[in-house]
């Protein structure tokens, strides 16, 4: 049995962070890559290929970092909405009212410049409808 199989599942699934720019440049400096590259002209095919490769690697790292950040934000937003749902159900809202409140909350969290005013109006209307429904149910 290898050591990797003995490790808990949580440690296997950890995100491996790529070295940052400072660390990558330090490694290139230690390997003598800069001395070699600086001797070549700016448009030498080798130097162009290295530059293109570095740019592509940078794009890939940037995209992977964006994916990780989006996943973290999505999880955080889902947790906050779940907590709000629990609070609303504790207050006494029914499933339909909770759906209206959830949709209103999502409309207020995600802002789009083109539809901002319409989203804001729709969110206010949904909140108003949910509270009116709640009040009419509880006052009778």
Secondary structure, DSSP 8 states (H G I E B T S, - for coil): --HHHHS-HHHHT-------HHHHHHHHHHHTHHHHHHHS-TT-HHHHHHHHHHHHHHHHHHHHHHHHHHHHHHHHHHHHHHHHHHHHHHHT--HHHHHHHHHHHHHHHS--TTTHHHHHHHHHHHHHHHHHHHHHHHH-
